[in-house]
Amino acid sequence: MNTPTEIAEFARNIVRQERDALSSLLESIDTNTISQAVEIIMKSEGYLIVAGVGKSGHVGQKLAASFASTGTPAFFMHPTEASHGDLGMIAKGSTLLALSNSGESRELVDVLDYAKKEKVKVIALTSRPNSTLAKAATVTLLLPQVAEACPNGLAPTTSTTNTLAMGDALVVSVMQKRGFTTEDFGRRHPGGKLGLRLQKVSDWMDRTKAGNPLIDQNADMTETVLAITEGGLGCVGITDENGGLIGIVTDGDLRRAMGPNLFEMSATDIMTPGPFTVSKEQRMGTVVDEFTARRIGNAFVVQDGKPLALVDLKSLLAAGYV
């Protein structure tokens, strides 16, 4: 296997084996056991504690993080560390999710014994129904016994793929059972691009010193130019006698109106009437998408027809929203 074609075909074959393993998993999911596992987690009075070693441990860390971010308080506990004092993390009322493809990971023995003494319910993720782990579990989510995609049949590949997929299925099933919403998700993800997109415009207003450059509809062109310049945001909103937004004048509007009679005009002569606006309840991701689709760089936040703040693309770029 030396040519690029041979290497690529070998890689495709690995993916095929993983796909076939997932197909086997799909067919093996049992209605009663998955439902029971979901109910155990839902009724848990404490934390969901995820434990596993080796590659199962790495999958377990991901699952613990996914549970925690979707409404189920959870953390990962390393079985080796558990035997040296971390067993104290397993409090009564909590639930243990233990991962081991063979079900015979010796590092899990102390964890399982302690869970039994504390009457902590155990959910097992394993491919061996008669294993030590399965026998100690309250409920076992049984994985199909499939050959590893590794040429030697040793390195965890298909088994870890199935473990992760079954774990994700459990995470999302619990999430759905809780009625976990986009708003719930956003509150737990304040950082990063994802978190910023999930924020509402009102959150953005609270976090920033948003400008709100406005002038009256009767303002002349000198006032208009000064307001755009002083605002530093490339535009100014035009309001009526009641403070309602009726239009916007941008740098582009000024350039298009440039001529010998420019300063004989008023703001309403060159404004864009009925400009695109956003509400406080919209998500920032939606606002950014609208900016891109409409090819605009700013929009006023409006409530009851009155402008509250200006959302501008430069500020969004600087803050990481784009």
N, C-alpha and C positions, 0 to 999 in steps of 0.2 A: 504494500500500500504506500506508493511513493508519489504517484502523480496527483495533481490537484483534483482531477476527476474522481480518482479512487478515494481520496480523503473526503471529498464532498459526499460521495455515495455512502461511505461508512457513517458519516455524521447523520445523513438522512435516515439510515437504518436504525440508529440509536433513537431518533425521534419517533420513528414508527413503533419501536418496541415500547417506548414510554406512552405513546398514544393507545396502543393495544392494552397496556396495563390499566390506563384510565378507563377504557371501555369495560374491562373486567370489574373495576371498582364500581362503576355506574350500575352494573347489573347485580352487584352483591349487596348494595345498601338495603338494610332491613328496616322496615317501617317501625316495628316496635322498639328496636334498640336506639335508633336515632331519635325517636320521639321521647324515649325515656331519658336519654342523655340531655336533651334540651330541657326537659322538665326539672331534672336534678340541678342544672346550672341556674335555671330561673328561680328555683326555690332555695338556693343556697343563701345562708345568712351571712356568710363571710366572703373571703376572697376565693377566686378560682386560682389554684396553684398548679402550674404546668411544670412537669418534670420529665427529663429524658437525658440520655448521654450520647456522645458521639454525634453522628449526623441527625439522629432523632432529637438531640438536644438543641441543635441549631434550628430545626423546624419548630421545636417547642418555644424557643425564644420569639420567633416570628408570630406564632399563634397567640402567645401571651400578650404581645404588643397589639395584635389585632383585636383581641377581646377587650383589652383596656380602652382602646380607641373607639369601640362601638357599643359602650354602655355596660360592659361587665368588668368590674374591678378585678384585675388579674395581675399576676407576676410570675416570672420564671424562677424556679429554684433548682440549682444544680444538685443532683443526688449525692455526689461526693462531698460537697460542702454540707449537705444535710446531715450526713453521718458525723460531722464534726461540729455540730451545734445548731445548724440551720433548721433542724427539725422543729425547733421552737416556732418557726413561721407557720407551721400547720396547726392552726387553732380550731377548736370545736366549732362546727357550723360552717366551715369552709368546705371546698370540694377540691379533689385532686384529679387532674387530668394527666395520666402517665402514658408516655410514648415509648414503645420498644417494638421493633418489627418482629424480633424473635420472642419477645416476652420473657426473656431470661437474662436480661442485663443485671449482673450481680449487684451493681451500684444501687439498684432500685429496691433491693430487699429490705434494707433498714427503713426506707421511706414507706413501703407498703405495710410493714409491721407496725410502725408508729401510727399510720392512718387507721389501721384496724383497732388499735388500742384506744384511739381518740374517737372512734366511731365516725370517722370522716368517710364520706362516700367517694368511691374511686371510679372514674371513667377511664377505661383502657383503650388505647389505640394500638392494635397488634394484629399480626397475621396468623398467630398460633392460638387456636381456641383452647388448647389444653396446657398452655404455658403457665408459669408461676404468676405472671401478671394477670392473665385472663381469669385464673381461679380466684385471685384476690380482689377482683373488680366487682363493683356493684352492677355495672353494665359494660359490655365490651363492644366497641365498634370494630368489627372484624374486617381486616383488609384481605383482599385476595392474595394467595400465594403465587407470586409471579417471579420469573427468572430476572435477575439483574441484567441491565443492558451492558454492563461491563464485560469485555471479552473473556475475562477469567471467572465471571459470575460471582464476583466478590464485592466490588465497590458499590455501596448503596447508590442506586440510580432510580430504577423503577419503584423500589420500595419507598424511597423518600418522596418521590413524586406523588405516590398514592397517599402517603401519610399527610403531606401538605394539603392535597386536594380534599381529603376527608376532614382534616382539621378546619380548612376554610369553609367547607360545607356546614360544619358545626357552628363556627363563628357566625356565619351569615344567617343560619337558621335561628339562632338565639337572638341576633340583632332584629330579625323580622318579627319574632315573637314579642320582643319588647316594644315594637312600634318605634324603633329608633329612627329619627328624622334627619333630614339634611341639616336642620338647625342644631340638633344635638351633635352631629358630626363636626360642624363648624366650630362649636364652642370648645371642642377638644383638640382642634387643630388651628390655633391662632398663628402659628409660624409657618414659614415656607410659602411657596407659590400657591399650593392647594389651599392653605388656610386663608391667605389673602383673598383668593377668589371667592371663598365661601362667606367672607364678611359681607355685611349689609352696608349700604351707603351711610347709614347712621353710625355704624362702627367706625368707618373711615372718618367721618366728621368729628367724632369724639377723639380720635387719635391724632388728628392734624389741625393745624391752624389754617383752615381753608379760607381763601379770600372770597369776597363777594362784591366785585366791582360793579357799581350801578350808577346810572344817571337818569335824570328825568327825561321824559319824552320831548320836552321843550328845549333841551340842551342844544347849544349851537356846536359847530364843528370844532371849535377851539376846545371847548369843554370835553368833547368826545375824545379828541386826540390826547389831551392831558390825562383823562381818566384811564385810557388804555395804557398809557406810559407809566403812570403811577401804580396801577394795579400789577403790572409786570406779568400778566397772564395772557396777553395777546388778544384780549377782547373786553367788552363791557356790555352789561345788560341794560336794556331800556325798559323803564317802568312807567305805568300810567299814573293818573292822579291818586289811585287807590293802592299803589305799591305793587300792582300785578305786573308780571313779566309779559311784555308784548313783543319784544324783539331782542336781537343781539347784533352788535357791530364788532367785527373781527379785524385783525390786521389785513386780511385778504379783502374785506369789504372796502377798507380805506384805499388799498392799492387800486382796486377796480374803479373806484370813484375819483381817482386822482385826475385833476384837470384845473384849468384856470378858475373855475367857479366853485371849487371844493369848499372853500370857507364861507361861501354864501349859503351853503346847505345846512340842514339840521340833522340830528342823529337819525330821526325817523325817515329821512330821505334815502339813506343808504343802508339802513339796518336790514337784517334778514328777519322777517316777521314770523311769529309762531315757531321759534327754534326748538330743536330736539331738547327735551328735558328728562330728568330722572327723578325718581322718588326716593325717600329715605329707606324704604323697605326693599329696594332692589339689591341684588347681590353684585358685588364689585366685579365678579367675573362676567356677568351679563353686561355691565356698563362697558368694560374693556372690549368685549365682543362687538357691542354696538358701535363703539368708536371706530373699530377696524372696518366693520361692514359699511358704515356711513362715510368713512374717510374724513372724520372730524377730530378735532383735538380738544374740545371742551364742551361742557354741558352744565347748565344750572340745575341744582337740586331745588325742586319746587314743592311747596306744600300749600294747598288751598290757593293755587295760582301765584303765590308770592315766592320769590327766590330767596333761598337760605344760604347757599354756598355755591361755589363754582368748582366742579371737578375738571381738572385739566390734565392732558396727557403727559406733560413734562413732569408734573408732580407724581403721577402714577409711575412713571418710569423710574424716577429717583427713589421712590419708596418700594420698588420691587413688584408692583402689581402687574406690570407688563414685562 
